[in-house]
Amino acid sequence: MEEMFSSTSFGRAGEERIASLLVTEGWSILERNYRAGRGEIDIIAERDGLIAFIEVKHWRALDCSALEKALNADKTRRIIETSKIYLSMYRKYKNRRIRYDVIFLFRDGIPMRFEGAFDETV
C-alpha cells in the first residue's frame, strides 16, 4: 500500500521549501512555527531591517477561494496578536519595519507570494 502524507507533514514540507527559498534570497529565518497566545506563525524572517511574519499554505488543490480561506478575519487577527507577542519578547526588533505575507506553494512547487497581504487594521 502506498503511504500518504498527512496534512500536517504535507504542510510542514511546504514550509521547509519556503524557508529554504527565503534563505537563498538573503532572508534570515528567526523562527519557525512560533507559537504564543492563541496563534502560530509559520515563518518569521528578517532582511534589510524588515521583519516578515509569513503564513505558508501548501495545499494539494487550490481554487479561487483559497486566499479567502487562508486569510479569514480570525486567522489574520491571531497572526497579528502572535506577532505582537513576539515583538514584545524580542525588544531588539522593536524599531524594524514589519510586514505580513502569505505564500501559497502549488503542487508543482511554484510559490505565489502576497507580500503585505494584510495589516494591523484588519
Buried (B, 14 or more C-beta within 10 A) or exposed (E): EEEEEEEEEBBBEBBBBBBEBBEEEEBEBBBBEBEBEEBEBBBBBBEEEEBBBBBBBBBEEBEEEBBEEBBEEEBBBBBBBBBBBBBEEBEEBEEBEBBBBBBBBBEEEEBEEBEEBBEEEB
